[in-house]
């Protein structure tokens, strides 16, 4: 059975936003929880949230909704900490891979799903569509799309994890599909949120 383990890189300093965007209000909840709860409701096998200590402390007062199917508990959630102010998103992705490897054996037919915390509005159905596409073709790199644009989530085979951790990906995870275009499988999604990043106050102001 193909298992898919999610990584939410959410340790950024939000310099362009001027405040911790992970905590910005989206529908009465911090933006990070908006993404996390939607992902937790999907068919994913577990989630590693990589964030900094300050954000983790401020989230401590919130309880996660029970978003599992048919009232079942959400999948396992593991917290990773990245307090390096100079780190990039790829560093948090690599930490997420390391956390999952510490949790247990990762098979070559398993996969890693990556979705940043600044894309609120991605629906459970979007995650499930990408998860189903990967489980049908676990040797491919699945990338969510909307209106012809690529976005997140992105799912890559566990067999490529060492490549992601190598210097070839130091510039970012986008190096993975760029160097392996023959493996790309595009998955159309209904939500425009799959291609929407919230980086600046202007971006935040455009949220529906």
N, C-alpha and C positions, 0 to 999 in steps of 0.2 A: 504494500500500500504506500502510495506517495503521500508524505507528510509535508506540510508547508508551514514554516515558522516565520512569523512577522518580526520586523525590526522597525521601530519608530525612532528616527534620529531627531531629538528635540533638545539638544544641548547648546544651541546657538545663542549668541549674545544679543541678537536682534538690533544691531547697531543702526541699521537704516530705519527701523521702526521707532527707536528711541526709548522703548520699554520692552519688557519681556512679552513678545507676541504670543508665546505659548499660553499666556494667562488672560489674553484679551477676551472680552465677553462675546460669545456667539450663541445666541438663543438662550441666554441665561446661564450658560456654562462656559468655563475656560475653553478656548479654542482647542487646546490639546485634548481635552476630554471629549470634545465633539468628534474628533478623528478617532480617538481610542475606542469609544463606545460603539461607533459604527463598525469598526474593524472587529471588535469583540463579538458582535452579533453575527458575524459571517462564519464561513466554514473553515476558518484558519485553525491550526492546531495549537497555537500558542503565540504569545506576544512578548517581545523584549522592548521595554521603553528605556531609551538612553537619554537622560537629561542631566542638568546640573543640579547641585545640591540646593540652590536657592529656589528653583522652580519646584523641585520635589517637596521642599518644606512647605511651600505655599499651597501645594495641591493636597497636603496631608489632611486638610479639613473637609475635603470633598469625598463623598462615597460614590463609587461607580455604580451605575444602574445595572440591574441584572438583565443583561441584554441577550442572554443565550436563547437558543431556539426552544420553544415550548416550555419556557420557564427554567431551563437548565442553567447551571452556573456558567459564567463566561469561561473561556479557555484559560489555561495557566498564564499568569502575568508575572514577568521577571523584571526587576528594576536594575538598570545599570547606571553608573554615575560617571559623568565626564565633566570635570571641573577645569579643564584646560581652556583658558579664554582664547587661545590662538588656534585651537583645533578647527578642523573643517568637518562638513557633514560626513565625508568618507571615513573620518576617524571614528565617528559614532557608529557608522555601519559596521566597521571592522570590530568594534567593541561588542556590537550585537551578535556578530558571528561567533566571537570568542565566548560570549555568555551562553549561547545555545550549545556550543561544543562542551562546555562545562556541565550542562544539564544532562547530557547523555549522548548516546551514539547518533550521529547524523549519517543517514544512508546516501549513497550516490544518486538515488532516484528521488531524494527529498529536494525541497527548494526553500529559498529565502525570499520573502516578500518585503519590499522596502517602500514605506510611505511616510513622507515628512509630516510633522505636526501642524504645518501651516496651510493645510488644504481642507478646511472644513467644508462639509456639504457632500463629500463622497458618500454615496449610499451603500448600504449593505449589499444591494443587488450588483453594484459596480465591483465591489470586492469579490463577491461570489462568482461573477462572470470571469474575472481574471484567474481566480483559483481553479475553476472548472477547466479553463483553457490550458492551464499548466498541468493539471492532473491528467489531461488527455494527451499532452505532449511534454513530458517532464525533462526532455533534453533541450527545450527551447527557452528563449528569454522572452517572457510575456510582458508587453508594455500596454498600459491602458491608453486609449485614444478617445478624443471627442472632436467632432467636426474636422477630422483630418489632422489634428495636432496630437503630439505625444505628450504624456504626462505621467502620473502615478496613480495606482501602484505599479511597481516593476517587480517581476518575480524572475529570479535566475536559479539555475540548477545548483545544488550543493556542490556538484563536481567542479564548479567554477569559483568556489569560495577562495581557494588559494590564489587564483588570479586576481580576485578583488582585493586581497590582502597584499598583493605584490606592488612594486613601484609602478607598474604599468597603469594602475588606477589611482596614483597619487593625485592626479588632477580632478578626480571625482568619479562617481559611479557611471557617468555617461560614457566613460572610456570603454565600458564593457560592451554595450551594443555597437559602439563605433568600431571596435576591433573585431567583433564577431557578428557582422551584419547578417551572415548566413543563418544565424540562429534566431533572429527576431521573429516574433509572432505578435502582430498587433491585434488588440482586443478592443473593439468599439464599446464605449460606455455611454449611458444616457446622461449622466450628470456632467455639466460643464465644470464642476469642481475638480475633476481629475486633471485639468490643465490650468488650474487657477492657483497661483502662489500669492501669499499675503506677506509682502516684504516691507511695505511702506504705509504711512498713514493714509495715503491716497488709495492704495489697494484695499485697506481695511474699510474705508468709507464707501467703497463700491459693493460691499457684501450685501446680498439681498436680505 
